[in-house]
Amino acid sequence: MSDRPVFTYQTRPVLDQAQTSALDAYAELYGKAERSLFAAIQAGGALNDIKREFLPRFGISARQFNAMRVGLDGKIASIKERRPELISETETRIKRATKVIKKLEAKASGTNKLHQKKRRLAAMRSRLAAMKADHAAGAVRLCFGSKKLFHAQFDLAANGYDNHAAWKRDWDQARTRQFFVLGSQDETAGNQSCQASVAADGSLDLQIRLPDSLVAHGTHTVVRGIAFAYGHPSIVAALASSERIHGQTKAGKPTVKRVGTALSYRFVRDDAGWRIFVSVQAQPVETRSHKALGAVGVDINADHLAVSETDRFGNLIDTRRIHLVTYGKTTDQAKALIGDAAVRFIDQARAAGKPVVMEALNFQKKKAELEAVKSKQARLLSSLSCNKIASSVKAAAFRAGVEVIEVNPAYTSVIGAINFAQVKGISVHQGAAYAIARRGLGLSERATVREATAPTRNGDHVTFALPVRNRAKHVWSFWSKARTSLSAAHAAHSRCGAAKTAPRPLSPARPVASPIWNSTAQSRGANRSQDCSENVWPDVPF
């Protein structure tokens, strides 16, 4: 299977009344058949038997049934794949909530906050029991039209409905608002049931085959003058890749095989009308980045991206902070912000010819700990779509020909805080991005200091002695102990009240008498005079 990504582009065509009616009828039939197919699959019916029944029953072709089955299989697979993570996340949240409740019972017994925490804990336990039961039985619960809209009927006034009939209209529209047309590389124009052709002006004409049961709307509907604001050249290139290959069988009979690029279409109706989504595999792009030049590391945080660039030796040469807050934004707004942020530092990597190094992160563990963090941080973290950021970075990097290296995120924040933040004069997050970039290059991660000085949130710093490293073990065992010491130092800093006060003032600036300042400080490295023999010291290039 090709490792090239599949990009999806969208546009909103101009439709007349007949075309709109045909698409509405197609979506209504598709929604009804899809719900019936889900019920038949859950009942345990054989797929071939279901297919033979559905073709005459709904008046659809075999290819249209396959598109419906593939789309439904994707929904079912996503639920089954996500459920173990949800179970683990809920278990962690229950543990965290139990600890918070114990603290509140000791400090704020009888308060409304404690009451709400207990109600939430009971709801999570009930949800966990239901998920475990479904997982053990292999059951899948799928609500066509969304659970949110379904539950809106039980409180019509609060959800903006005058009566149940108004809700029912929205419910029916939500369940019949889209349909999917599956493509294949061995079909004409990459799709048998929805074929695009390039017009003389460069736009696309789309011929959609309607189900046989929709005879009142004809066999096909044609939408002309379609143009995509983004990705139009890629779609045209995919259509041009379709070609016929002539061959012969073992018996010598001539054969014709079509090879090209598959194009799958999804039609979605919203309040403004119909939109067309086209999914097509990306064309190959030449890689323009090389590890021999260095790397650009990125650290994903709840409200920004920290970026650090290194040279080929792993030395820090540039840092930046890209603001990225998705809290309070709609889904489309969050996607736009994430896409813009990804493009900004991918452009930096492309200009430098260096690969991007990022963490293989899973924010579900962090989201499971929201019970015990501050409300502001919890809101930012819960609204952050880590998977969307990762996919946007990879897509932008592929288009730019930049390699993406994913590394284990273990202890990068600790390394950044202890090794780099104070010494390089950068933030802890930029230090973590620097550690990520160095890890992508395979460079050393040993401690560079014996006594750690790590910055705090209020601009102050904490100082503590690092543990002794056992060189017989992996360096991460050392950083595990260092992380414990760092957490203890921050806790002590908070308990003494220093975290809530202004940081200590810096020493006054020293006037410079000449353009060259001769420092009397000695190097903190290993090449000091007391560590060198007599015949070595004169050759040290200081």
N, C-alpha and C positions, 0 to 999 in steps of 0.2 A: 504493500500500500504506500502511496506517495506521502512524503512528509510535508508537502506544500499545504499551506492553510487554505481554508474555504472562506472567501469573503462574501458578505451579503450587502447588496446595494438596494436602495429603495427610491421610488418616485411616485408621484401622484398624477395619474393620467386624466385627460379631459374626456369624459364619457357622456354620451347622449342617454336619453331615457330608456331606449331599448337595450343598450349595453348594460346599464345599471340594473335593469330588471332581470336580465339574463344572469348576471353575477349574483344578484340577491337570491335567485332561485337555485343556483348552483350551491351557494353557501348553505341554504336551508336544507337541501337534500343531503349535502355532505355532513352537516351537523347531526341530522337524524340517523344517518347510516353509521357515523362514527360512534354515537352513543350505543346503538344496537350492537355494533361490533365489540365494544368494550364489555357489554353485558354477556355476549356469547362467549368471549374469551374467558371471562371470570367464571362462567358456568362450566368450563372445562371442555368445550367442544373442540373437535379436530379442525385445524385451520383450513385444510382442503375442503372439508364438508361445509364449513361456514362460507367459504368463497363460492362454492357451487350454488349455495342457497342465495347469497347476497346479489350475485350478478343479475338474475332475472327479477328478484324481489325489488331492488331499487333502480333497475334499469341502468347500470353502470358497466363500464368496460373492465377487463381484467387489470389493465394498467391503472385505472382510477381506483380500483380496490387496493392494489398494491401501494399506491401513494397513501391511502387512508391507513393501511396496516402499518406502514413504516412510521408515519407520524405518531400513531397511537403507541407503537412499540417504544418509541423514544420517550414518551411521557411516562410509560410504565417503568422503563428501565431507570429513568432519572429518580423516580420515587423510591425504587428498591435500593439504588446505589446511595441515595442520600439518607435513608432511614437509619442505618447503623451510626452515622455521624450525629444525627439528631438525638439518638438514644444516649450516646456518650456525652453529648453536650448537655442534655437535660439532667443526666446524673451528676455532672460537675456542678451545674447550677443549683441542684438540690443541696449538694454538700456546702456550697458557698452560702446559700440562703439559710441553711441550718446554723452555720457559725454566726451569721449576722443576727439571727433571731436570738441566739443565746446571749450575745452582747447587749442587744436591746432589752432583753428581759432583766439583765443586771443593772442597766443604766436608765432605761426609759420604760419601765413596766407600766402597762395600762394605756399607753399612747396609741393614737390612731395609726402612726407609722408601723408600730409593732403588729397591730391588727391586720393592716394591709399586707405586710410581709408574710404573715401566717396564711392569709387567704391565697396569696400567690404560691406559697409552698404547697398547699393542698392541691391547687390546680395543676402544678407541675407534676406532682406525684400521680395524679389521675391520668394526665397526658402520657406520662412514662409507662404506666401500666397498659394503656391502650396500644401504644406503639410496640411494646414488647409482645403483646398478644398477636398483633397483625404480623410482626416479623416472624414469629414462630409458625404462624399458619400460612405465611406467604401471601397474605391478602393485600390488595392494593385499593386504596380509597381515592377516587378521582372525581372531583366536582366540576362538571362542564358549566361554565358561566361564572365561576369563582365562588368561594365560600362567603366572602364578604357581601356580595350582592344577594346571595341566598338568605343570609341571616338578616338582611335589611327588611324583609317582609314582616318580621316580628316587631319592628318599631318603625312604622311607616313615617310618622311625623318627624322623627329625629333624623331620618335619612332623606327628607325632602319629597315624600310622596303623599298625595292627597288621598289616594285609595289603593286598594290591592290591584285593581286593573292597571293602573299606571305602572306599578312595580312589575306586573306580569309582562307588559310590553317590553320593558328594559331587559327583563330576564330572558325572554325569547330572542331578542336581538343579540344579547351577549352570547347565547349558545349557538347562534347561526351567523357569526360575523367573519368567518374566514374559511378558506379551503386551501389545500396543498396539492401541487402537481409535481410528481416525482420525475426527475430527469435521468438519463443514462447516456454514457459516452458512445454507445453503439447505435443511437437513434439519430434521425435527421435533426439537425440544429440542436442536438443535445437533449431533445425532449419530444416524445411522441404525441403528447396530449396538449402541449402548448409550445408552438414553434414561432420563433422570432426571425425576422428577415430585415436586412438593412435597406432602408429606402434611399432614394437618390440624394436627399438632403442630409443623410447621415443619421437620421432618426430611425427608430425601430418600429416595425409593424408586427403586432402580436396576434396570432391566430389561435384561439382557444377552442378546443373541442369540448362540446357540452355533453353531459350524460344523455343516453338515448331516451330516458324517461321525460326529458324536458323538450318534447317535440314542439311545443308551442313557441319556443324561442329559437328553433332551427337546430341544425347540427353543429354549427360553429358561430362564434362571434369574433369579430376582428377589431382590434383597437390600434389605431394608427397614430403616428407622430409622437411616439414615446421617447423621451430623452431623460437620461440620468445625470443629475448634477455631479455626482461622484461615481467613478467606476465605469462610465460609458465606454471608454476605449478598451477596458478589460473585457467587457461583455462582447463587444464587436470582435476582439481578437479570439475569444472563445468560440464564437460562431464561425469564424474563418478557419479554425483548426479542424473542423469536420471534413473528412475526406473519405473516399472509397478506395479500398485496397483490394486489388484483384489477385486471386490465387486459384488453387485447384485442390481437390481432394486427393486421397491416396489412389482413388480409382481413375484420376485424371479429369474429373468433371470440373468445369470452371466454377469458382465461387467469388462472391463479392461481399466484403466485410467493411462496415463503416466504423471508423475510429475518429474520435474527437474529444470534446470536453462536455461533460454533463452540466446542464443548467436546470436547476429546480426553482419553481416559482411558488410563492405564497401570496395569496390575495387576502387583504385584511381591510375590513370596513370600520371606520371610526365616525366621529360626529361630523367630520368635514367631507366624508365620502370614502372612496376606495383608494387603497395604496397597493402597489405591486412591489414585492421583494424578490430579488433574483440572487440565488446563491450559486457561486461559480468558483472552481478551484483556481488559485492564483497562478499566473504564469511564472516560470523560473526567473530568479533575479540573481545577478552576479554578486558574490560576497565581497565587500569592500573593506572589511575590518580584519585586523591581525593582532593577535595577542603579543607579538613581538614589539608592538608600539606602546603597550600599556593597556589600561582598562578604565571604564567608567562604571563606578559602583553606585547603586541606588538603594536607599533604605526607605521602606514604605511606612509612613506614620499616619495617625488618625486625621491630622489636619494639614500635612504637607509631605513632599518628597524631598529627602536629603540626597544630594548628588555630590560625589567626589571623584576626581579624575587623577590618575597616576601616570607616571611615565613607565618605560619598560623595566626599570629597576624597582618599581613599587614606591617611588617617592611621590609625595603629594604635590600636585601642581595647580589644582583648582578645586573650589567647592562652590556650591550654590544651594539655595533653598527655593523650591517651587511650591507656592501656596496651593493647597488642594483641600477644600472643605466641601463635602457633599451633603452635610446635614441641612435639612430644610429645602433641598432641591428636588425637583421631580426626576423621574427616571431618565427622561431625555436630557434634562439639564445636567444631571450627574454624569451621563455618558459623554456629553460634550466637554465637560470640564476635565474628565479623566483622559479623553482623547487628546485634548490640547496639551495637557501636562506631559503625556507620554511623548508627543511629537517634539516638545521643546528640548528634552535632554537626549532624545534619539538623534536630533539634528546636531547636537554637540558631539555625540559619538561618531556620527558619520563624517563630520568635518575633521575630526582628529584621526579617523581611520581606526578606531579602537572598538572592541566588543563591549557590550553592556553586561554587567554582572548584577544579578538580583537574587534575592532569597527565595527559596521554594517554600513560601509561607502558607500557613493555613490559619486564618484568623478565627476559626470556630472555637479554638481553645481559649483565646482571649475574650471572645464574646460570651463564653460560658462563665467568665469571672466578673461579669458586669454587676453582680449583686453587691460586690464589696468595693467598687471604685466610686469616685466622685461622679455626680450626675452629669456634669458637663462632659467629662471624658467618656462616660458611658454613651451619651447621645452621639458623640463624634464617632466612636468606635462601632456602634451598632449600625450607623448609616454608611460605613465604609464598605465598599465592595472590592475586596482584595482580589477576587478572581477576575473581576472586570478590569482592574488595573493591570494584572498580569497578562491578560489576553490582549489588551490595548497596546501594551509595551511590545509584545511579541509581533503583533500585526504591523505596528509602525516600524519595528526593526526589520521585518521581512521586506517591506516595501523599500526601505533604505539600503538593503543589503548589509545590515549590521548583524553580527552574530550575538545571540543571547545565551549567556552561561548562567545556569541556576546552581546555587550552592546551598549547603546546609546552613540554616541561620543560627546554629548553636553558638551562644556566647559572643556574637558579634557586637552587641550593645555594650557588654562588659569590656571587651577589648578596646572598643572605641573610646569608652569613658576613661579607662586607666592608661592605655598606651598613647592615645593621640589627642584627646580633647584639650588637656591643659598644655601639653608640649607644643602642639601645632596651633593653638589659639582658635580652635573651631568648636562647634557645638557637639554634644554627645551624639546626636543623630548623624551629623556629618562624619564624626569619627567612626560610627558604625558603618556608614557607607564606604569609608576608606578601608575598614577591615574587610568588608565584603569584596571590594575590588581586589585587594591583595590575596584573599582566599581564592578568587577566581583565577588569579595568576599562579597559584600554587606556592606563594611565598611564606616565609616564616611567620608564626604567630606567637612566639615566645614573648614574655614580658620584657619591656625595655627599661623598666625602673625597678628599684627595690622597695621604694616607699611611694605608694600611690597617692596622687592628688586628683580628685574628681570633682568637677563643678556641680553645684546644686541649682535648683530652680530659681532661687532668689538672687543669683549672681555670686553667691559665696562659694566655698569649696570645703570638702572634707579630706582629711589626710589619715592614712592608716598604713600599717606595714603589711606587705604582701606575704602570703604563706610561702614556705619553702617548697620548691618544685621537686618532685620525684621524677628524675629523668628516665626511669625505667617504665613509666606510664605515659600515656598519650598526653599532649599538652592541654587537652580539654579538661582532664582531671584537675589540673592546676587552676584553670579558669573557673571550674565549678566551685572550688574553695574560695577563689577570689571574689566570685559573685556573692557568696555568703558574707564575706567580710565587708563588701561594698554595701550590701543591704543593711548590715548591722551599723555601719558608719552613718548611713542616711537616717536610720531610726534614731540613733543617739543625737544626731544633729537636730532632728525634729523634736525630740523630747526636751531638749534643753531650751527650746524656744528660739533658737537661732534661725530656723526656717521661716519665721514670721517677721523677722526684723530686717532692716536694711543691711546689705553686706558691708563688711569693713572697707574703709576707704583705701584706695591704692596709694602707694608711696608717691610723693611729689615727683614730677618729671625732672630729670637732670638736664641742666642746660648744656647744649653742645657747643663747644668752642671752635670746632673745625668740622669740615665735611666728613672727616674720618674719625670714628669713635673707637678708641682702643679700650676694649673690655679687659678687666683684670680677672674675670671669671674663667675657671678652668673647664675644659671639656668634661661632660659627664660620662663619656664613653670609656672604653677599656684602655685607650692609648694615652695614659697619663705618664708623667715622668717617673713617678714612684713605681709604676708597673712595667717599666721598660729597662732593659739592660743598657750598659754604657755604649755599646757599639750599635744599638738600635735607635736610641733616642735622637741623635743628630739627623737621621734619615726620615723622621716622621714629618710629613709636609704640613706643618702648622703655620 
